[in-house]
Amino acid sequence: MTPADPGEAETATPPSLASAVSEAGALDLLMDMEMPVLVRFGSTRMLLRDLLALSAGSMVEFRRMPEDPVELLVNGRVVARGMVVVVQGNYGVRITEIVSPREAVVNGVGPVARPIRGNA
């Protein structure tokens, strides 16, 4: 047996994430990943002097009605909208609209959501 010529050495390339996900059942590997989920009740803009003047008891007013839907963000992107609910003393969100993947990519952050059909 002769040693392999270094010029003929086979280089092993590790599989990419894209090829791993494309294999059947590989998506299951990602299902246990935790993602940050945030509920946005509203937003506003304030002058720095007004922010610095805030103290305990200060009120920050949002331009939204209490019955307006809140936004559900995953990894900083709006993925759904819904209504705030209280379940056994804890806050929750009843999803009423889901953002399609196409809308999320085309519109970026804050895409228009579409209503869910049926009972919510």
Backbone bond lengths (Angstrom), bond angles and torsions (degrees), N, CA, C in turn:
res aa  C-N    CA-C-N  psi(-1)  N-CA   C-N-CA  omega(-1)  CA-C   N-CA-C  phi
1 M - - - 1.443 - - 1.518 109.22 -
2 T 1.300 116.89 131.13 1.454 120.08 -179.93 1.511 109.48 -106.74
3 P 1.329 116.63 146.16 1.470 118.70 178.19 1.516 110.50 -63.93
4 A 1.333 114.65 148.48 1.470 120.62 -178.65 1.509 109.92 -68.78
5 D 1.301 115.45 143.84 1.459 121.38 176.35 1.523 108.27 -69.81
6 P 1.357 117.95 129.44 1.469 119.53 -179.08 1.518 113.11 -56.36
7 G 1.303 118.26 -28.28 1.457 120.92 178.35 1.513 112.37 -70.56
8 E 1.331 116.56 -20.59 1.453 121.21 -179.01 1.519 111.68 -100.81
9 A 1.315 116.73 4.69 1.466 120.11 -177.04 1.513 110.11 -60.00
10 E 1.307 114.88 135.20 1.455 121.19 179.92 1.520 108.34 -85.16
11 T 1.296 117.01 128.72 1.461 119.60 178.04 1.512 108.54 -100.05
12 A 1.317 115.59 127.98 1.468 120.76 179.63 1.513 108.60 -88.78
13 T 1.311 116.16 122.53 1.459 119.60 177.51 1.518 108.23 -101.38
14 P 1.324 116.35 128.40 1.460 118.56 179.90 1.523 110.15 -66.44
15 P 1.326 117.29 146.34 1.470 119.67 179.02 1.524 110.22 -66.02
16 S 1.318 115.67 142.80 1.456 119.72 178.67 1.524 109.86 -79.90
17 L 1.318 116.44 162.34 1.458 121.09 177.91 1.524 110.22 -61.17
18 A 1.328 116.15 -38.87 1.467 119.85 -179.48 1.527 111.16 -61.36
19 S 1.335 117.15 -42.07 1.464 118.39 179.98 1.520 110.93 -71.81
20 A 1.336 117.34 -32.25 1.467 120.08 178.17 1.523 110.97 -66.74
21 V 1.332 116.71 -40.67 1.460 120.63 -179.01 1.517 110.42 -69.99
22 S 1.336 117.05 -31.79 1.455 119.11 -177.96 1.527 112.75 -72.41
23 E 1.318 117.29 -18.67 1.461 119.81 178.31 1.516 109.47 -71.17
24 A 1.338 115.92 147.76 1.463 120.73 -178.87 1.520 110.06 -60.02
25 G 1.313 116.37 130.08 1.462 121.91 176.75 1.514 114.23 82.20
26 A 1.330 118.61 -7.83 1.464 120.26 -178.08 1.529 111.68 -69.83
27 L 1.314 116.88 -24.99 1.458 120.03 178.87 1.527 110.69 -63.28
28 D 1.329 116.72 -26.24 1.464 120.82 178.02 1.522 111.64 -59.53
29 L 1.321 117.93 -28.27 1.455 121.55 179.05 1.526 111.47 -62.92
30 L 1.321 116.43 -30.97 1.457 121.14 -177.17 1.524 113.24 -85.10
31 M 1.316 117.65 -15.40 1.459 121.31 -174.00 1.525 113.94 -64.92
32 D 1.317 119.30 -21.08 1.455 121.80 179.85 1.523 112.86 -94.56
33 M 1.341 117.61 7.62 1.467 120.65 178.60 1.520 109.87 -76.23
34 E 1.334 116.02 137.69 1.463 120.66 175.41 1.523 109.09 -88.61
35 M 1.328 115.63 139.84 1.459 121.75 178.62 1.523 108.41 -125.33
36 P 1.328 117.85 142.65 1.461 119.50 177.30 1.531 110.69 -70.59
37 V 1.326 116.58 128.74 1.463 122.23 179.25 1.522 107.66 -117.65
38 L 1.318 116.78 131.57 1.454 122.76 -176.74 1.520 108.84 -130.93
39 V 1.321 117.08 139.26 1.460 121.82 174.12 1.529 106.84 -107.54
40 R 1.329 115.68 123.10 1.464 120.64 -179.34 1.526 108.64 -103.57
41 F 1.324 115.37 114.31 1.460 121.63 179.56 1.522 111.03 -80.00
42 G 1.289 116.91 -29.35 1.456 120.71 -179.04 1.509 109.21 174.61
43 S 1.302 115.83 177.19 1.459 120.36 176.20 1.520 107.93 -151.07
44 T 1.302 114.73 159.28 1.455 120.90 178.61 1.512 108.66 -153.05
45 R 1.300 116.55 168.71 1.467 122.46 175.83 1.518 107.08 -116.89
46 M 1.335 115.11 138.07 1.467 120.11 -179.61 1.520 109.09 -136.63
47 L 1.322 114.89 149.53 1.453 119.95 173.38 1.524 108.77 -69.26
48 L 1.321 116.54 149.98 1.452 120.93 -179.78 1.524 111.13 -58.16
49 R 1.340 117.74 -39.11 1.472 119.89 -179.71 1.527 111.25 -62.98
50 D 1.367 116.62 -34.08 1.461 120.44 178.44 1.531 110.90 -72.81
51 L 1.336 116.66 -36.64 1.467 120.13 176.27 1.524 110.65 -63.44
52 L 1.318 116.36 -43.68 1.460 120.38 -178.58 1.524 112.26 -68.46
53 A 1.321 116.76 -20.93 1.462 120.60 179.74 1.527 112.43 -84.14
54 L 1.341 118.27 -7.97 1.463 120.99 179.91 1.523 110.95 -66.35
55 S 1.323 114.77 142.87 1.465 120.60 176.21 1.524 107.56 -147.60
56 A 1.314 116.72 176.80 1.461 120.67 178.49 1.525 108.64 -56.11
57 G 1.318 116.94 129.58 1.459 121.76 -178.76 1.523 113.64 95.84
58 S 1.328 118.23 -11.37 1.466 121.10 177.84 1.522 109.23 -66.62
59 M 1.320 115.80 151.10 1.465 121.60 178.30 1.527 108.78 -111.61
60 V 1.316 116.32 133.98 1.457 122.22 173.06 1.517 105.83 -114.21
61 E 1.328 115.42 119.39 1.459 120.52 -175.37 1.519 110.66 -95.22
62 F 1.348 115.87 133.80 1.458 122.06 176.42 1.518 108.35 -105.78
63 R 1.315 116.08 146.65 1.468 120.96 179.38 1.523 109.78 -85.60
64 R 1.316 115.36 69.70 1.467 120.48 177.85 1.513 108.11 -154.90
65 M 1.309 115.46 153.97 1.456 121.65 177.46 1.526 108.32 -89.07
66 P 1.337 118.08 151.64 1.471 119.67 179.51 1.524 113.78 -57.61
67 E 1.333 117.61 -28.86 1.469 120.25 -179.39 1.529 113.20 -86.09
68 D 1.338 118.06 -4.84 1.462 121.00 177.53 1.527 109.77 -66.11
69 P 1.351 117.47 146.96 1.466 119.74 179.60 1.528 111.92 -66.67
70 V 1.331 115.41 148.61 1.458 121.70 173.45 1.531 107.03 -95.07
71 E 1.323 116.40 160.88 1.463 120.81 -179.59 1.517 109.93 -102.48
72 L 1.310 116.60 137.54 1.458 122.95 175.79 1.522 107.06 -103.91
73 L 1.329 116.21 118.86 1.459 121.31 -178.42 1.523 109.83 -111.36
74 V 1.313 116.34 137.88 1.460 122.70 173.63 1.519 106.27 -122.75
75 N 1.322 114.81 121.93 1.462 120.20 -178.54 1.531 111.56 56.72
76 G 1.323 117.34 36.43 1.453 121.82 177.03 1.515 115.73 82.50
77 R 1.321 118.79 1.79 1.469 122.08 -179.78 1.514 110.57 -114.28
78 V 1.333 116.32 137.97 1.461 121.18 176.69 1.523 107.77 -69.27
79 V 1.334 116.14 121.72 1.462 120.32 178.58 1.524 111.57 -114.78
80 A 1.342 117.00 -18.35 1.467 120.01 -178.52 1.515 109.46 -162.54
81 R 1.329 114.86 167.01 1.467 122.49 172.59 1.515 107.39 -131.58
82 G 1.314 115.98 155.45 1.455 118.77 -179.20 1.513 112.62 -168.58
83 M 1.315 114.95 -175.43 1.460 122.36 -178.11 1.523 109.44 -107.75
84 V 1.322 116.01 141.54 1.463 121.11 177.58 1.523 108.42 -73.16
85 V 1.332 116.39 134.16 1.461 122.46 177.56 1.530 107.98 -132.16
86 V 1.320 115.38 161.24 1.462 121.25 174.19 1.528 106.70 -115.07
87 V 1.336 116.22 123.45 1.457 122.35 -179.03 1.527 107.90 -122.67
88 Q 1.326 116.11 113.88 1.464 122.46 -179.61 1.529 111.65 49.61
89 G 1.318 115.80 44.85 1.461 121.23 177.06 1.518 115.32 81.86
90 N 1.330 118.74 0.46 1.464 122.76 178.74 1.518 109.76 -113.32
91 Y 1.339 115.48 146.90 1.458 120.12 176.09 1.520 109.66 -75.14
92 G 1.328 115.77 148.31 1.453 122.61 175.41 1.511 108.94 -149.64
93 V 1.314 116.25 177.77 1.465 122.01 177.55 1.517 108.13 -129.69
94 R 1.334 116.25 123.65 1.464 121.43 172.78 1.522 106.37 -89.37
95 I 1.324 116.56 114.99 1.466 122.10 -177.17 1.522 109.26 -69.47
96 T 1.338 115.85 127.69 1.464 121.54 177.65 1.524 112.46 -117.70
97 E 1.332 117.21 -19.19 1.465 121.75 -179.38 1.523 108.88 -141.68
98 I 1.332 116.07 139.09 1.460 122.46 175.52 1.522 108.07 -116.94
99 V 1.318 116.74 135.67 1.458 121.38 176.73 1.518 107.96 -85.45
100 S 1.325 117.19 129.92 1.465 120.34 178.94 1.519 108.79 -71.41
101 P 1.333 118.13 149.71 1.467 120.71 178.06 1.522 112.27 -56.41
102 R 1.326 117.41 -37.13 1.467 120.40 179.65 1.528 110.57 -63.48
103 E 1.338 116.89 -44.81 1.466 120.14 178.90 1.518 111.00 -63.07
104 A 1.332 116.87 -39.68 1.456 120.74 -178.97 1.523 111.03 -62.93
105 V 1.334 117.46 -39.29 1.458 121.24 -179.47 1.524 110.81 -75.54
106 V 1.332 117.09 -45.90 1.465 121.10 -176.45 1.521 111.40 -67.85
107 N 1.337 117.02 -44.99 1.449 120.73 -173.92 1.519 113.79 -91.85
108 G 1.314 119.04 -12.09 1.458 121.22 -179.20 1.506 111.09 71.25
109 V 1.328 116.67 -145.65 1.461 121.36 -178.41 1.518 109.56 -69.66
110 G 1.325 116.25 135.76 1.454 121.80 177.35 1.506 115.08 79.98
111 P 1.351 119.20 37.21 1.458 119.40 -179.34 1.518 112.05 -69.65
112 V 1.333 115.38 162.77 1.454 121.01 177.41 1.517 108.04 -74.15
113 A 1.324 116.77 131.56 1.466 120.87 -179.90 1.514 108.89 -93.38
114 R 1.329 115.97 160.06 1.458 120.42 177.46 1.519 109.09 -112.84
115 P 1.326 117.68 145.11 1.467 119.81 -178.06 1.522 111.92 -67.45
116 I 1.328 116.02 148.27 1.463 122.03 173.90 1.514 107.24 -84.41
117 R 1.314 116.72 135.95 1.457 121.36 177.92 1.525 109.16 -88.11
118 G 1.324 117.25 145.88 1.454 120.60 176.95 1.522 112.13 98.83
119 N 1.315 116.44 -166.93 1.453 121.94 -179.06 1.507 110.91 -76.07
120 A 1.325 116.08 134.30 1.470 120.54 178.39 1.496 109.57 -113.91
